[in-house]
Amino acid sequence: MLGRTGPPPAPPLAEVADPPAATGPASTTMQLPDGRHAELIALGGAHSAPLLNRIAAELPAAADAVSRFWGPDWRRDVAVVATGSDRQFAALAGGGADIAAATTAERIVFAPGAATMSDEDLRIVVRHELFHHAVRDDTAADAPRWLTEGVADYLARPPAAAYIADAQTALPSDRDLDTPGPTRALAYDRAWRFASYVAERYGPQRLRALYVQACGPGHSDVATAVRDTLGADLDAVLAAWRHWPQG
């Protein structure tokens, strides 16, 4: 719902139909406190420029959060596009109307509907998508998407709500992430809670190690990655997670 790992086909920005010229595309560049540069591109419409102003205000803290978890060695340039129409968003990001933003190989793309989000929700989306952007080069095309999304949400979402014991909890499938509605929302929640559990029980750097081994180029299967990085069998980890925080 908040992001995608596999880059969809994305045409050059110049080939995407724009809203009327009076509210046409505009680009600005900002330097983040860590020296990175962010190019902010508004593709027209009434709300893309104000949305980019809000995103720009979130980027410094988002970049700091990514670096504290992942380390400072990630992309130095960030391209953020605010689309002016659903058609633009579909062309650039392959996303539907129920998705606020998506990260492709080239850029982070926001849908027009993101302009209506609360500040808290937008903060979550910015951090989630910036994480995807940051680790793009370290993420295999066939990585388990539920884990890439769960770790992105761990970085982005407030931690307190993750402390929910659920004896029926099962790991989501990538198909669940592609099913609109409650199935998708539940899949994201469970992936997020699993990543949050690993970070609390084993430490954030063990969660990072799990991501690298399970999602990086030439990655192991999840069960092997869990055993190698957490020192426990996947079944045992899942059993404790299902009853977290009591377990």
C-alpha positions, 0 to 999 in steps of 0.5 A: 500500500505504501511502496513497492519493491520491484521497479515498474516500467517507468517512462521519462517524465517528459513523456507523461501527459501533464495537467494544463500548462498553468499548473505545469511541471516545476523542479527544485533541489534541496540539500539535506543536512547529511549532504545528500541532494533531493530533487523535488518535481511537481508535475502540475495540478493544484496540489503537487507543489504544496505536497512537495513542500510538506514532503521537503519538510519531512526529508531531513528526519527521514534521511536521518532515520534511514541512516541510523538503521541502515548506515550512511552508505546509500544513494546520495541523490533522491528524486521525488515526484508529485504527480498531478493526476491518477493517469500520471501516477499509473504511468510513472509508478504503476500504482492504483488509486488506493496507493499513496506512493511508490518507489521505482528504480529512478524515483519516489512517486507520490499520487495526487491523493497523498495531498489529503494525508495527515502530517503523521500519515505523510511522515510514515509514507515518506520514511517508508519510501525513502527506505525503499529508495535507499536500499534499492541497490541492495535488494534483489528483484526476487526478494520476499516483498513482505519482508522488504515492506515490513522492514520499511514499515518498521522504520516508518511507523510508530512502534507502540501500535506494533505490540499486538498479540495475535495467536492467529498471526501468520506471515503474509504472502506477496499475493496478500500485498497485491490484494486491495482492501483488508487483505492488503492492510492486514498483510502490511500490519503483520509484516510490520509487526514481525519486523518490529518483533525482530528488532526488539527481541534481537536488535535493529542490526540483526534485523538489518542483517536479516534483510541483507541475507533474505533480500539481497542479491543472491539471498538465502531463503527466509528460514535459512536467513533467520537461522543464520542471523537470529540463531533460531529456527523460523518456527521458534521465532514465529511462535514467540512473535505470535504472542508478542509482547507477552511471549 
